[in-house]
Amino acid sequence: DIFHEDIKDNIWVNYAEIPDNNIDDDNNGYIDDYYGWNVISDDDAVGSGSHGTRVAGMIGAVGNNAIGISGVNHHVKMMVVKGQSASNEASVIAAYTYPLEQRKIYNATNGAEGSFVVATNASWGINNGDPADSPLWCALYDTLGQAGIINIGATSNSNTNVDINGDLPTTCPSEYLIAVTMTNSVDVRAGSGYGPINIDLAAPGSGVYLTLPGDNYGSTSGTSFATPCVVGSIALLYATPCADFINWTKAYPDSAALKVRALIL
């Protein structure tokens, strides 16, 4: 719900695009992508949905505004992409390509155009998925990382060893991916996926109080909400007022992404 009272001010908008004029005003390859991109309808109908609204609240519900809750990052911009299905690799690639293209334009123009995308959030995937069955999906994380984007993926909500049983995207072999499981209020893993090889860390996701469509709020649980906790943290690190770091990020976006990943871990 991009117009939720506690989210709307932190939703990314493509101001280089004039909405609904059927013209690719910013020449980024997408027509009328004002509010983001829907990979199914090929427009910016990112609309509403309970799951996405909760995810967005964890990343960046506006802080210090005396409304609702506070996300991990109180002042951030969240680019919304809709329509991918984990069972359709082509749709997954299309979904990741939109933020990738925006960051590549930013890099090529030294920030004059495009968007400074620093992290993607995947609160979705395939239980017991095998990276060998989705090679293009997994390979795309390296491509995103080389452009400077760190990618965060949610593991299974079941108590399974993904190193043995598989999971997508969290078993994709990329240095630019962080795989997340969830903890509860006493900092114990909450019956969710684990694996010493592929799962990198845990974050709060059980019984978290988040935004719901229609200016509502409520408690929810899942690795889907632990993952955006990490994403908000990454964006917060990039927001640190350090000119040396930002200059390094612009010159070497890939190595800067790896450094931030190392800091998170």
WOURCOR-V707178 format. One record per residue. N is the residue number from 0. PHI is phi in degrees with one decimal (* if undefined). BURIAL is + if it has 16 or more other ideal C-beta (glycine too) atoms within 10 Angstrom, else -. D_FIRST is the distance of its C-alpha to the first C-alpha in whole Angstrom. Layout:
BEGIN
n phi burial d_first
N PHI BURIAL D_FIRST
N PHI BURIAL D_FIRST
END
This chain:
BEGIN
n phi burial d_first
0 * + 0
1 -69.9 + 4
2 -107.0 - 5
3 -58.7 + 5
4 -57.0 + 9
5 -104.9 + 10
6 -123.0 + 8
7 -54.5 - 8
8 -73.9 - 12
9 -110.4 + 12
10 -84.9 + 10
11 -67.6 + 13
12 -129.0 + 14
13 -86.4 + 17
14 -72.0 - 19
15 -79.7 - 22
16 -109.8 + 21
17 -88.7 - 21
18 -68.0 - 18
19 61.5 - 20
20 -108.5 - 23
21 60.4 - 24
22 -131.0 - 25
23 -84.1 - 25
24 -62.1 - 25
25 -98.1 + 25
26 55.1 - 27
27 -101.4 + 25
28 92.9 - 25
29 -127.5 + 22
30 -94.1 - 22
31 60.0 + 19
32 -87.7 + 17
33 -81.3 + 15
34 -99.5 + 12
35 126.4 + 13
36 -149.1 + 14
37 -107.7 + 14
38 -75.8 + 18
39 -91.2 - 18
40 -92.6 - 18
41 54.1 - 19
42 -153.5 + 16
43 -99.6 + 13
44 -78.1 - 11
45 -87.3 + 9
46 50.6 + 6
47 -129.3 - 4
48 174.3 - 6
49 -63.8 + 8
50 -63.1 - 10
51 -64.5 + 8
52 -66.4 + 5
53 -68.3 + 9
54 -58.4 + 11
55 -62.5 + 9
56 -63.3 + 10
57 -67.4 + 13
58 -65.1 + 14
59 -155.6 + 13
60 -59.8 + 12
61 -59.3 + 14
62 -97.1 + 17
63 60.5 - 20
64 -119.4 - 18
65 61.4 - 19
66 -129.4 - 16
67 58.6 + 14
68 -126.0 + 15
69 -123.1 - 16
70 -75.5 + 15
71 -60.6 + 18
72 -114.2 + 18
73 -70.0 - 17
74 -135.6 - 17
75 -149.6 + 16
76 -118.4 - 14
77 -108.5 + 12
78 -87.0 + 13
79 -98.8 + 10
80 -122.2 + 12
81 -132.2 + 12
82 108.1 + 15
83 -70.9 + 17
84 -125.7 - 19
85 -60.5 + 21
86 -83.1 - 24
87 -122.0 - 24
88 -58.5 + 26
89 -61.5 - 25
90 -69.7 + 22
91 -64.2 + 21
92 -62.5 + 24
93 -61.7 + 22
94 -66.0 + 18
95 -72.3 + 20
96 -66.6 + 22
97 -61.8 + 20
98 -64.4 + 19
99 -60.8 + 23
100 -62.8 + 24
101 -63.6 + 22
102 -71.9 + 24
103 -62.7 + 27
104 -64.5 + 27
105 -57.8 + 27
106 -62.3 + 30
107 -68.5 - 32
108 -105.8 - 32
109 54.4 - 32
110 91.0 - 28
111 -71.5 - 29
112 -136.6 - 27
113 75.5 + 24
114 -142.3 + 22
115 -84.4 + 23
116 -74.2 + 21
117 -113.0 + 22
118 -155.8 + 20
119 -115.0 + 18
120 -120.6 + 17
121 -117.7 + 17
122 -92.5 + 16
123 -164.4 + 18
124 169.0 + 21
125 -127.2 + 25
126 -60.8 + 27
127 64.1 - 30
128 -68.7 + 29
129 -112.6 - 32
130 -54.5 + 32
131 -63.9 - 35
132 -87.1 - 33
133 -135.1 + 30
134 -65.8 - 32
135 -71.6 - 30
136 -56.3 + 27
137 -64.8 + 29
138 -65.6 - 31
139 -64.5 + 28
140 -64.1 + 27
141 -67.2 + 30
142 -64.0 + 30
143 -61.4 + 26
144 -63.0 + 28
145 -65.5 + 31
146 -84.3 + 29
147 107.9 + 28
148 -106.8 + 25
149 -90.1 + 24
150 -120.2 + 23
151 -116.4 + 21
152 -127.0 + 21
153 -88.1 + 21
154 -89.3 + 24
155 -65.0 + 25
156 -86.1 + 24
157 -103.0 - 28
158 -78.8 - 31
159 -131.3 + 32
160 -84.5 + 34
161 -71.8 + 32
162 -60.8 + 35
163 -96.3 - 37
164 -96.4 + 35
165 85.9 + 32
166 -176.9 + 28
167 -125.0 + 26
168 -92.6 + 25
169 -71.2 + 27
170 -104.7 + 30
171 -65.7 + 30
172 -86.5 - 33
173 -140.0 + 31
174 -68.4 - 32
175 -99.6 + 29
176 -119.3 + 27
177 -117.1 + 26
178 -100.1 + 26
179 -122.2 + 24
180 -112.5 + 25
181 -120.4 + 24
182 -115.8 + 26
183 -102.7 + 26
184 -71.4 - 27
185 -110.3 - 30
186 64.1 - 30
187 -114.4 - 31
188 -54.3 + 29
189 -98.2 + 27
190 63.9 + 29
191 -108.0 + 27
192 -58.1 + 28
193 -147.8 + 31
194 160.9 + 34
195 -63.8 - 36
196 -85.6 - 36
197 -105.3 + 32
198 -90.6 + 30
199 -89.1 + 30
200 -161.6 - 28
201 -122.2 + 26
202 -142.0 + 24
203 -58.0 + 22
204 -150.4 + 20
205 -104.5 + 22
206 66.8 - 21
207 -92.2 + 18
208 -99.3 - 16
209 -135.1 + 13
210 -74.7 + 9
211 -128.0 + 8
212 -54.1 + 5
213 77.9 - 7
214 61.5 - 9
215 -108.8 - 10
216 -146.5 + 12
217 -175.2 - 14
218 -84.5 - 17
219 -152.7 + 16
220 -142.1 + 19
221 151.7 + 19
222 -62.8 + 20
223 -58.0 + 17
224 -108.2 + 16
225 -73.2 + 19
226 -61.4 + 19
227 -66.9 + 16
228 -60.4 + 18
229 -71.8 + 21
230 -60.1 + 19
231 -61.0 + 18
232 -66.5 + 22
233 -64.2 + 23
234 -61.4 + 21
235 -66.4 + 22
236 -62.0 + 26
237 -67.5 + 25
238 -83.0 - 25
239 -56.8 - 28
240 -74.0 - 30
241 -133.6 - 33
242 -61.4 - 34
243 -61.5 - 36
244 -66.2 - 33
245 -65.9 + 31
246 -62.1 - 35
247 -64.1 - 35
248 -61.2 + 32
249 -71.7 - 32
250 -80.1 - 36
251 -134.5 - 35
252 -60.0 + 31
253 -69.5 + 32
254 -70.5 - 34
255 -65.3 + 32
256 -62.2 + 29
257 -66.1 - 32
258 -66.4 - 33
259 -64.7 + 29
260 -58.3 + 29
261 -63.8 - 33
262 -64.3 - 32
263 -63.2 + 29
264 -74.1 - 31
END
